[in-house]
Amino acid sequence: MLIGQGNKDNVKPISPYSNNPQSVVYNGFIDYKSGKILKGVEYWKNLADTILEYVNHPESKFVNGDKSGVMERRHITNGEIVYIGKETKNIEEQSLNIEKPLEYIDEKRLKKKISNMTPKQARELGIKHRSTLLRIKDRIIKGKKIKWGTKYIKKLINVE
């Protein structure tokens, strides 16, 4: 798909991909804004016009950016801080979890601890059913991944 730069009537042309982009301007296209099917070279902006617009556009970073000659930089003052981006939604309202330090799990030691645990010890830690402990031990024996965040695993490993 090719998206062109509109030249007339604020049209934004969209057309199918072509190996010969020069021919696309002579075929029909869809206007991105209205959805109408249009045709004609007059709706497309040529590269020369685009380059000239770029060269002649005013430079907003400078005080006299719309003139030629030596330009003066604008002085930037600190205004309002605005966070942008999808991850920053309501960032001021989110609490930082700084009470709990980062924990590293010694998987080998904990697997050994769970493997040696008796059903009675597991029951004292809050595991009601013996089959739950057996399933966890079976995962350890078979070398399957242990999900350390599940409630049963947490019950088994949090008491040292």
N, CA, C and O atoms as a DFTB+ gen file, in Angstrom:
640 C
 N C O
     1  1       0.844      -1.158       0.000
     2  2       0.000       0.000       0.000
     3  2       0.900       1.235       0.000
     4  3       1.889       1.283       0.731
     5  1       0.566       2.211      -0.801
     6  2       1.274       3.476      -0.859
     7  2       0.382       4.563      -0.296
     8  3      -0.798       4.651      -0.636
     9  1       0.947       5.384       0.558
    10  2       0.209       6.535       1.071
    11  2       0.915       7.770       0.563
    12  3       2.095       7.981       0.842
    13  1       0.196       8.585      -0.180
    14  2       0.790       9.760      -0.790
    15  2       0.541      11.014       0.013
    16  3      -0.232      11.018       0.972
    17  1       1.205      12.076      -0.391
    18  2       1.011      13.395       0.215
    19  2       0.017      14.144      -0.648
    20  3       0.279      14.388      -1.826
    21  1      -1.105      14.508      -0.086
    22  2      -2.145      15.175      -0.848
    23  2      -1.757      16.581      -1.278
    24  3      -1.023      17.271      -0.569
    25  1      -2.244      17.002      -2.428
    26  2      -1.916      18.303      -2.981
    27  2      -3.138      19.210      -3.058
    28  3      -3.005      20.432      -2.989
    29  1      -4.303      18.639      -3.196
    30  2      -5.500      19.419      -3.489
    31  2      -6.636      18.995      -2.558
    32  3      -6.801      17.807      -2.284
    33  1      -7.401      19.938      -2.082
    34  2      -8.601      19.682      -1.282
    35  2      -8.325      18.851      -0.024
    36  3      -9.204      18.130       0.448
    37  1      -7.111      18.950       0.516
    38  2      -6.737      18.226       1.732
    39  2      -6.985      16.719       1.604
    40  3      -7.465      16.082       2.542
    41  1      -6.659      16.160       0.447
    42  2      -6.830      14.739       0.159
    43  2      -5.567      13.989       0.557
    44  3      -4.455      14.459       0.315
    45  1      -5.739      12.826       1.167
    46  2      -4.605      11.973       1.511
    47  2      -4.802      10.654       0.753
    48  3      -5.579       9.800       1.181
    49  1      -4.085      10.487      -0.392
    50  2      -4.308       9.310      -1.234
    51  2      -3.688       8.027      -0.679
    52  3      -2.574       8.031      -0.155
    53  1      -4.436       6.936      -0.806
    54  2      -3.943       5.595      -0.470
    55  2      -4.193       4.721      -1.688
    56  3      -5.296       4.697      -2.234
    57  1      -3.151       3.998      -2.109
    58  2      -3.311       3.128      -3.278
    59  2      -2.574       1.821      -3.042
    60  3      -1.701       1.752      -2.177
    61  1      -2.918       0.772      -3.809
    62  2      -2.242      -0.515      -3.667
    63  2      -0.766      -0.399      -4.041
    64  3      -0.373       0.485      -4.802
    65  1       0.038      -1.298      -3.498
    66  2       1.460      -1.315      -3.800
    67  2       1.673      -1.598      -5.282
    68  3       0.940      -2.368      -5.902
    69  1       2.696      -0.952      -5.828
    70  2       3.047      -1.162      -7.234
    71  2       4.558      -1.171      -7.376
    72  3       5.254      -0.419      -6.694
    73  1       5.067      -2.019      -8.259
    74  2       6.508      -2.032      -8.536
    75  2       6.931      -0.772      -9.279
    76  3       8.112      -0.424      -9.304
    77  1       5.968      -0.095      -9.882
    78  2       6.242       1.133     -10.613
    79  2       5.482       2.277      -9.941
    80  3       4.361       2.587     -10.346
    81  1       6.072       2.911      -8.919
    82  2       5.352       3.953      -8.195
    83  2       5.028       5.175      -9.051
    84  3       4.130       5.942      -8.703
    85  1       5.739       5.373     -10.162
    86  2       5.465       6.513     -11.030
    87  2       4.085       6.410     -11.690
    88  3       3.468       7.423     -12.019
    89  1       3.613       5.180     -11.877
    90  2       2.318       4.993     -12.543
    91  2       1.141       5.120     -11.585
    92  3       0.003       5.270     -12.030
    93  1       1.388       5.064     -10.289
    94  2       0.324       5.069      -9.298
    95  2      -0.502       6.353      -9.363
    96  3      -1.714       6.320      -9.151
    97  1       0.136       7.466      -9.651
    98  2      -0.579       8.749      -9.657
    99  2      -1.625       8.839     -10.763
   100  3      -2.495       9.708     -10.707
   101  1      -1.566       7.981     -11.748
   102  2      -2.530       8.004     -12.853
   103  2      -3.703       7.065     -12.621
   104  3      -4.681       7.100     -13.368
   105  1      -3.618       6.226     -11.596
   106  2      -4.682       5.260     -11.307
   107  2      -5.608       5.798     -10.226
   108  3      -5.325       6.821      -9.603
   109  1      -6.703       5.109     -10.014
   110  2      -7.623       5.484      -8.951
   111  2      -7.026       5.179      -7.586
   112  3      -6.182       4.293      -7.451
   113  1      -7.469       5.916      -6.579
   114  2      -6.991       5.712      -5.217
   115  2      -8.117       6.046      -4.246
   116  3      -9.136       6.617      -4.633
   117  1      -7.923       5.688      -2.997
   118  2      -8.908       5.975      -1.955
   119  2      -8.394       7.155      -1.135
   120  3      -7.223       7.194      -0.757
   121  1      -9.272       8.110      -0.867
   122  2      -8.915       9.215       0.008
   123  2      -9.003       8.724       1.449
   124  3     -10.061       8.282       1.897
   125  1      -7.897       8.802       2.166
   126  2      -7.804       8.310       3.541
   127  2      -8.827       8.974       4.452
   128  3      -9.393       8.323       5.330
   129  1      -9.063      10.259       4.251
   130  2      -9.942      11.006       5.152
   131  2     -11.420      10.765       4.880
   132  3     -12.201      10.611       5.819
   133  1     -11.819      10.727       3.599
   134  2     -13.247      10.616       3.283
   135  2     -13.665       9.208       2.867
   136  3     -14.841       8.857       2.962
   137  1     -12.709       8.399       2.407
   138  2     -13.031       7.061       1.922
   139  2     -13.519       7.047       0.478
   140  3     -13.860       5.987      -0.047
   141  1     -13.558       8.204      -0.165
   142  2     -14.006       8.288      -1.561
   143  2     -12.918       7.787      -2.498
   144  3     -11.727       7.888      -2.204
   145  1     -13.349       7.247      -3.632
   146  2     -12.414       6.822      -4.674
   147  2     -12.244       7.984      -5.644
   148  3     -13.209       8.470      -6.235
   149  1     -10.996       8.417      -5.794
   150  2     -10.674       9.547      -6.657
   151  2      -9.618       9.127      -7.668
   152  3      -8.993       8.076      -7.532
   153  1      -9.429       9.966      -8.688
   154  2      -8.436       9.671      -9.707
   155  2      -7.910      10.992     -10.244
   156  3      -8.670      11.935     -10.462
   157  1      -6.594      11.049     -10.456
   158  2      -6.023      12.241     -11.065
   159  2      -4.691      12.641     -10.452
   160  3      -4.465      12.498      -9.251
   161  1      -3.820      13.144     -11.308
   162  2      -2.492      13.591     -10.904
   163  2      -2.582      14.803      -9.978
   164  3      -1.725      14.997      -9.116
   165  1      -3.608      15.605     -10.158
   166  2      -3.717      16.845      -9.398
   167  2      -3.867      16.627      -7.892
   168  3      -3.654      17.556      -7.114
   169  1      -4.231      15.409      -7.469
   170  2      -4.379      15.126      -6.047
   171  2      -3.058      14.755      -5.372
   172  3      -2.993      14.690      -4.144
   173  1      -2.015      14.514      -6.150
   174  2      -0.727      14.086      -5.618
   175  2       0.248      15.252      -5.597
   176  3       0.243      16.079      -6.509
   177  1       1.070      15.328      -4.586
   178  2       2.093      16.360      -4.481
   179  2       3.403      15.763      -4.995
   180  3       3.781      14.656      -4.612
   181  1       4.093      16.507      -5.867
   182  2       5.343      15.957      -6.391
   183  2       6.489      16.225      -5.416
   184  3       6.385      17.082      -4.538
   185  1       7.568      15.491      -5.582
   186  2       8.704      15.554      -4.676
   187  2       9.338      16.935      -4.646
   188  3       9.766      17.390      -3.585
   189  1       9.409      17.607      -5.781
   190  2      10.022      18.938      -5.839
   191  2       9.266      19.919      -4.933
   192  3       9.890      20.702      -4.216
   193  1       7.927      19.882      -4.962
   194  2       7.139      20.766      -4.098
   195  2       7.376      20.448      -2.617
   196  3       7.464      21.351      -1.785
   197  1       7.474      19.177      -2.308
   198  2       7.706      18.765      -0.926
   199  2       9.059      19.267      -0.436
   200  3       9.166      19.766       0.684
   201  1      10.088      19.140      -1.260
   202  2      11.433      19.616      -0.887
   203  2      11.445      21.122      -0.720
   204  3      12.035      21.631       0.233
   205  1      10.801      21.851      -1.635
   206  2      10.754      23.307      -1.526
   207  2      10.024      23.756      -0.255
   208  3      10.443      24.711       0.399
   209  1       8.949      23.077       0.085
   210  2       8.239      23.403       1.322
   211  2       9.131      23.187       2.529
   212  3       9.123      23.989       3.464
   213  1       9.893      22.115       2.513
   214  2      10.784      21.813       3.624
   215  2      11.868      22.885       3.766
   216  3      12.148      23.357       4.868
   217  1      12.466      23.258       2.650
   218  2      13.533      24.257       2.673
   219  2      13.011      25.607       3.135
   220  3      13.711      26.321       3.854
   221  1      11.800      25.974       2.742
   222  2      11.271      27.297       3.024
   223  2      10.411      27.393       4.288
   224  3       9.903      28.467       4.608
   225  1      10.245      26.288       5.002
   226  2       9.370      26.381       6.178
   227  2      10.078      27.115       7.322
   228  3      11.298      27.017       7.458
   229  1       9.321      27.846       8.140
   230  2       9.928      28.572       9.252
   231  2      10.469      27.599      10.305
   232  3       9.888      26.538      10.531
   233  1      11.557      27.956      10.930
   234  2      12.191      27.114      11.941
   235  2      11.740      27.578      13.320
   236  3      12.095      28.675      13.752
   237  1      10.976      26.767      14.000
   238  2      10.388      27.180      15.276
   239  2      11.388      27.187      16.426
   240  3      11.099      27.760      17.477
   241  1      12.544      26.574      16.259
   242  2      13.533      26.551      17.327
   243  2      14.244      27.894      17.477
   244  3      14.906      28.133      18.487
   245  1      14.113      28.762      16.492
   246  2      14.812      30.035      16.503
   247  2      13.824      31.194      16.542
   248  3      12.713      31.093      16.021
   249  1      14.244      32.308      17.169
   250  2      13.380      33.481      17.315
   251  2      13.000      34.041      15.949
   252  3      11.831      34.335      15.700
   253  1      13.980      34.189      15.068
   254  2      13.721      34.733      13.737
   255  2      13.783      33.631      12.683
   256  3      14.416      33.789      11.639
   257  1      13.121      32.520      12.968
   258  2      13.190      31.344      12.102
   259  2      12.498      31.491      10.767
   260  3      12.698      30.663       9.878
   261  1      11.688      32.524      10.601
   262  2      10.996      32.713       9.323
   263  2      11.772      33.637       8.393
   264  3      11.304      33.950       7.298
   265  1      12.948      34.074       8.817
   266  2      13.758      34.974       8.005
   267  2      15.051      34.277       7.620
   268  3      15.341      33.181       8.100
   269  1      15.819      34.908       6.761
   270  2      17.121      34.349       6.396
   271  2      18.197      35.077       7.189
   272  3      17.943      36.114       7.802
   273  1      19.387      34.524       7.167
   274  2      20.502      35.137       7.874
   275  2      20.793      34.406       9.168
   276  3      20.393      33.257       9.354
   277  1      21.504      35.094      10.070
   278  2      21.877      34.503      11.348
   279  2      20.634      34.416      12.239
   280  3      19.906      35.393      12.413
   281  1      20.417      33.250      12.784
   282  2      19.235      33.042      13.616
   283  2      19.635      33.005      15.082
   284  3      20.738      32.580      15.425
   285  1      18.733      33.453      15.939
   286  2      18.962      33.413      17.376
   287  2      18.152      32.275      17.975
   288  3      16.975      32.098      17.660
   289  1      18.808      31.500      18.851
   290  2      18.097      30.408      19.514
   291  2      17.074      30.944      20.492
   292  3      17.275      31.977      21.130
   293  1      15.966      30.216      20.595
   294  2      14.956      30.566      21.592
   295  2      15.467      30.111      22.960
   296  3      16.157      29.098      23.069
   297  1      15.128      30.858      23.979
   298  2      15.455      30.458      25.339
   299  2      14.301      29.623      25.862
   300  3      13.138      30.020      25.784
   301  1      14.636      28.484      26.384
   302  2      13.615      27.552      26.862
   303  2      13.432      27.752      28.352
   304  3      14.403      27.806      29.107
   305  1      12.190      27.861      28.768
   306  2      11.881      27.969      30.188
   307  2      11.109      26.735      30.608
   308  3      10.352      26.147      29.834
   309  1      11.325      26.366      31.849
   310  2      10.650      25.188      32.368
   311  2       9.180      25.506      32.597
   312  3       8.838      26.402      33.369
   313  1       8.342      24.783      31.936
   314  2       6.905      24.964      32.096
   315  2       6.331      23.788      32.853
   316  3       6.870      23.366      33.876
   317  1       5.272      23.284      32.360
   318  2       4.591      22.153      32.973
   319  2       5.228      20.859      32.483
   320  3       5.572      20.742      31.307
   321  1       5.385      19.888      33.376
   322  2       5.914      18.580      32.986
   323  2       4.727      17.689      32.659
   324  3       3.836      17.495      33.487
   325  1       4.721      17.151      31.449
   326  2       3.640      16.278      31.003
   327  2       4.256      14.967      30.552
   328  3       5.126      14.954      29.681
   329  1       3.815      13.873      31.134
   330  2       4.297      12.560      30.746
   331  2       3.507      12.086      29.536
   332  3       2.286      12.235      29.493
   333  1       4.194      11.518      28.557
   334  2       3.521      11.026      27.370
   335  2       3.865       9.560      27.172
   336  3       4.899       9.090      27.645
   337  1       3.002       8.844      26.477
   338  2       3.241       7.438      26.186
   339  2       2.228       6.561      26.887
   340  3       1.626       6.965      27.881
   341  1       2.041       5.363      26.368
   342  2       1.007       4.485      26.902
   343  2       1.339       3.959      28.295
   344  3       0.431       3.634      29.061
   345  1       2.638       3.868      28.640
   346  2       3.017       3.356      29.948
   347  2       2.872       4.401      31.047
   348  3       2.952       4.056      32.225
   349  1       2.662       5.654      30.701
   350  2       2.649       6.720      31.695
   351  2       1.251       7.174      32.081
   352  3       1.106       8.231      32.696
   353  1       0.247       6.434      31.752
   354  2      -1.121       6.830      32.066
   355  2      -1.281       6.910      33.588
   356  3      -1.042       5.934      34.300
   357  1      -1.684       8.070      34.067
   358  2      -1.897       8.319      35.497
   359  2      -0.676       7.956      36.341
   360  3      -0.813       7.343      37.400
   361  1       0.508       8.329      35.881
   362  2       1.742       7.933      36.559
   363  2       1.834       8.520      37.968
   364  3       2.408       7.898      38.862
   365  1       1.272       9.712      38.170
   366  2       1.328      10.319      39.493
   367  2       0.509       9.531      40.501
   368  3       0.820       9.537      41.692
   369  1      -0.529       8.857      40.042
   370  2      -1.422       8.132      40.936
   371  2      -0.917       6.730      41.270
   372  3      -1.436       6.090      42.185
   373  1       0.083       6.249      40.545
   374  2       0.587       4.902      40.775
   375  2       1.605       4.938      41.907
   376  3       2.473       5.809      41.946
   377  1       1.492       3.995      42.817
   378  2       2.447       3.946      43.915
   379  2       3.659       3.124      43.502
   380  3       3.562       2.180      42.718
   381  1       4.784       3.506      44.047
   382  2       5.999       2.737      43.806
   383  2       6.078       1.661      44.872
   384  3       5.861       1.938      46.051
   385  1       6.382       0.451      44.473
   386  2       6.477      -0.656      45.413
   387  2       7.906      -0.700      45.949
   388  3       8.710      -1.533      45.529
   389  1       8.214       0.204      46.879
   390  2       9.578       0.264      47.390
   391  2       9.699      -0.346      48.783
   392  3      10.799      -0.434      49.329
   393  1       8.572      -0.769      49.361
   394  2       8.622      -1.368      50.692
   395  2       9.289      -2.738      50.641
   396  3      10.023      -3.110      51.556
   397  1       9.036      -3.478      49.581
   398  2       9.515      -4.850      49.473
   399  2      10.781      -4.890      48.620
   400  3      10.747      -4.491      47.456
   401  1      11.891      -5.363      49.174
   402  2      13.112      -5.427      48.368
   403  2      13.020      -6.527      47.315
   404  3      12.203      -7.441      47.426
   405  1      13.849      -6.427      46.315
   406  2      13.887      -7.425      45.256
   407  2      14.358      -8.752      45.825
   408  3      15.360      -8.805      46.537
   409  1      13.644      -9.817      45.516
   410  2      13.979     -11.135      46.046
   411  2      14.529     -12.027      44.948
   412  3      14.011     -12.060      43.832
   413  1      15.582     -12.743      45.285
   414  2      16.145     -13.721      44.368
   415  2      15.856     -15.103      44.926
   416  3      16.031     -15.343      46.121
   417  1      15.419     -16.001      44.077
   418  2      15.012     -17.332      44.515
   419  2      16.140     -18.319      44.237
   420  3      16.615     -18.453      43.109
   421  1      16.555     -19.007      45.304
   422  2      17.546     -20.079      45.171
   423  2      16.751     -21.348      44.843
   424  3      16.395     -22.128      45.726
   425  1      16.488     -21.527      43.551
   426  2      15.598     -22.607      43.113
   427  2      16.085     -23.981      43.555
   428  3      15.288     -24.816      43.984
   429  1      17.363     -24.213      43.452
   430  2      17.917     -25.532      43.780
   431  2      17.645     -25.880      45.254
   432  3      17.218     -26.991      45.570
   433  1      17.898     -24.920      46.139
   434  2      17.685     -25.144      47.574
   435  2      16.204     -25.342      47.879
   436  3      15.835     -26.221      48.658
   437  1      15.348     -24.508      47.250
   438  2      13.912     -24.611      47.528
   439  2      13.317     -25.903      46.974
   440  3      12.438     -26.499      47.597
   441  1      13.790     -26.335      45.815
   442  2      13.307     -27.612      45.275
   443  2      13.680     -28.761      46.205
   444  3      12.893     -29.684      46.413
   445  1      14.881     -28.695      46.758
   446  2      15.325     -29.742      47.693
   447  2      14.456     -29.719      48.948
   448  3      14.061     -30.765      49.463
   449  1      14.164     -28.508      49.435
   450  2      13.334     -28.359      50.630
   451  2      11.947     -28.953      50.410
   452  3      11.435     -29.677      51.265
   453  1      11.334     -28.645      49.257
   454  2       9.992     -29.163      48.958
   455  2      10.036     -30.673      48.766
   456  3       9.137     -31.379      49.222
   457  1      11.068     -31.178      48.098
   458  2      11.187     -32.626      47.856
   459  2      11.291     -33.408      49.156
   460  3      10.804     -34.535      49.242
   461  1      11.919     -32.824      50.165
   462  2      12.109     -33.511      51.450
   463  2      10.950     -33.283      52.419
   464  3      10.949     -33.836      53.519
   465  1       9.978     -32.486      52.030
   466  2       8.872     -32.126      52.921
   467  2       7.878     -33.283      53.039
   468  3       7.588     -33.975      52.063
   469  1       7.371     -33.471      54.235
   470  2       6.359     -34.507      54.477
   471  2       4.971     -33.885      54.335
   472  3       4.826     -32.668      54.445
   473  1       3.939     -34.716      54.089
   474  2       2.572     -34.185      54.015
   475  2       2.154     -33.465      55.305
   476  3       1.393     -32.499      55.254
   477  1       2.644     -33.929      56.451
   478  2       2.309     -33.288      57.717
   479  2       2.895     -31.879      57.766
   480  3       2.219     -30.941      58.190
   481  1       4.143     -31.725      57.338
   482  2       4.772     -30.400      57.319
   483  2       4.032     -29.470      56.355
   484  3       3.836     -28.291      56.651
   485  1       3.622     -30.005      55.201
   486  2       2.900     -29.203      54.214
   487  2       1.546     -28.762      54.782
   488  3       1.117     -27.630      54.559
   489  1       0.880     -29.653      55.511
   490  2      -0.404     -29.317      56.112
   491  2      -0.243     -28.187      57.130
   492  3      -1.094     -27.302      57.218
   493  1       0.827     -28.216      57.881
   494  2       1.107     -27.158      58.868
   495  2       1.350     -25.811      58.188
   496  3       1.122     -24.759      58.785
   497  1       1.808     -25.850      56.952
   498  2       2.052     -24.619      56.196
   499  2       0.820     -24.151      55.423
   500  3       0.863     -23.105      54.775
   501  1      -0.275     -24.909      55.480
   502  2      -1.512     -24.464      54.849
   503  2      -1.903     -25.239      53.599
   504  3      -2.848     -24.853      52.911
   505  1      -1.195     -26.329      53.289
   506  2      -1.560     -27.168      52.147
   507  2      -2.479     -28.262      52.680
   508  3      -2.018     -29.171      53.370
   509  1      -3.771     -28.187      52.368
   510  2      -4.756     -29.099      52.933
   511  2      -4.645     -30.511      52.375
   512  3      -4.746     -31.490      53.114
   513  1      -4.436     -30.606      51.065
   514  2      -4.485     -31.917      50.419
   515  2      -3.080     -32.434      50.125
   516  3      -2.219     -31.710      49.626
   517  1      -2.888     -33.658      50.436
   518  2      -1.613     -34.321      50.223
   519  2      -1.298     -34.418      48.729
   520  3      -0.133     -34.408      48.331
   521  1      -2.355     -34.512      47.904
   522  2      -2.159     -34.627      46.458
   523  2      -1.531     -33.358      45.872
   524  3      -0.815     -33.424      44.872
   525  1      -1.799     -32.206      46.493
   526  2      -1.198     -30.953      46.026
   527  2       0.310     -31.019      46.182
   528  3       1.045     -30.660      45.262
   529  1       0.781     -31.473      47.335
   530  2       2.212     -31.616      47.565
   531  2       2.809     -32.644      46.596
   532  3       3.904     -32.443      46.072
   533  1       2.097     -33.729      46.365
   534  2       2.607     -34.764      45.454
   535  2       2.742     -34.239      44.020
   536  3       3.712     -34.558      43.333
   537  1       1.771     -33.436      43.569
   538  2       1.858     -32.853      42.215
   539  2       3.065     -31.928      42.093
   540  3       3.760     -31.945      41.077
   541  1       3.318     -31.123      43.122
   542  2       4.462     -30.211      43.088
   543  2       5.763     -31.005      43.089
   544  3       6.683     -30.690      42.335
   545  1       5.843     -32.028      43.928
   546  2       7.047     -32.877      43.969
   547  2       7.262     -33.571      42.621
   548  3       8.394     -33.706      42.158
   549  1       6.168     -34.007      42.002
   550  2       6.254     -34.675      40.701
   551  2       6.831     -33.723      39.642
   552  3       7.640     -34.138      38.812
   553  1       6.422     -32.464      39.672
   554  2       6.963     -31.468      38.727
   555  2       8.469     -31.310      38.937
   556  3       9.232     -31.194      37.978
   557  1       8.883     -31.308      40.203
   558  2      10.310     -31.164      40.509
   559  2      11.078     -32.375      40.000
   560  3      12.133     -32.223      39.385
   561  1      10.569     -33.561      40.247
   562  2      11.240     -34.803      39.822
   563  2      11.363     -34.872      38.300
   564  3      12.398     -35.282      37.774
   565  1      10.296     -34.465      37.592
   566  2      10.302     -34.529      36.126
   567  2      11.052     -33.359      35.490
   568  3      11.187     -33.308      34.268
   569  1      11.538     -32.428      36.296
   570  2      12.306     -31.299      35.778
   571  2      11.461     -30.237      35.085
   572  3      11.974     -29.451      34.288
   573  1      10.174     -30.215      35.389
   574  2       9.295     -29.208      34.792
   575  2       9.481     -27.870      35.505
   576  3       9.972     -27.813      36.633
   577  1       9.082     -26.808      34.831
   578  2       9.225     -25.466      35.386
   579  2       8.288     -25.287      36.577
   580  3       7.123     -25.684      36.534
   581  1       8.814     -24.688      37.630
   582  2       8.020     -24.400      38.817
   583  2       7.630     -22.930      38.778
   584  3       8.484     -22.064      38.586
   585  1       6.350     -22.647      38.958
   586  2       5.866     -21.266      39.003
   587  2       5.919     -20.810      40.460
   588  3       5.037     -21.135      41.254
   589  1       6.962     -20.056      40.798
   590  2       7.239     -19.675      42.176
   591  2       6.215     -18.694      42.745
   592  3       6.202     -18.463      43.954
   593  1       5.368     -18.119      41.914
   594  2       4.399     -17.140      42.391
   595  2       3.047     -17.716      42.763
   596  3       2.188     -16.979      43.248
   597  1       2.822     -19.023      42.550
   598  2       1.508     -19.593      42.869
   599  2       1.311     -19.662      44.376
   600  3       2.282     -19.702      45.132
   601  1       0.049     -19.675      44.818
   602  2      -0.226     -19.597      46.258
   603  2       0.302     -20.820      47.018
   604  3       0.764     -20.680      48.150
   605  1       0.242     -22.013      46.419
   606  2       0.719     -23.207      47.122
   607  2       2.239     -23.212      47.250
   608  3       2.776     -23.572      48.297
   609  1       2.922     -22.818      46.198
   610  2       4.390     -22.765      46.256
   611  2       4.819     -21.718      47.285
   612  3       5.744     -21.949      48.063
   613  1       4.140     -20.559      47.286
   614  2       4.468     -19.526      48.264
   615  2       4.307     -20.041      49.701
   616  3       5.125     -19.750      50.574
   617  1       3.240     -20.807      49.924
   618  2       3.026     -21.369      51.269
   619  2       4.166     -22.299      51.658
   620  3       4.595     -22.327      52.811
   621  1       4.652     -23.064      50.675
   622  2       5.698     -24.041      50.975
   623  2       7.072     -23.392      51.172
   624  3       7.878     -23.899      51.953
   625  1       7.349     -22.306      50.497
   626  2       8.711     -21.760      50.557
   627  2       8.878     -20.560      51.469
   628  3      10.011     -20.223      51.813
   629  1       7.803     -19.896      51.877
   630  2       7.942     -18.669      52.660
   631  2       8.369     -18.915      54.106
   632  3       8.885     -18.001      54.748
   633  1       8.173     -20.092      54.622
   634  2       8.574     -20.382      56.002
   635  2       9.947     -21.034      55.954
   636  3      10.129     -22.092      55.351
   637  1      10.907     -20.387      56.599
   638  2      12.290     -20.929      56.599
   639  2      12.567     -21.601      57.900
   640  3      13.664     -22.120      58.105
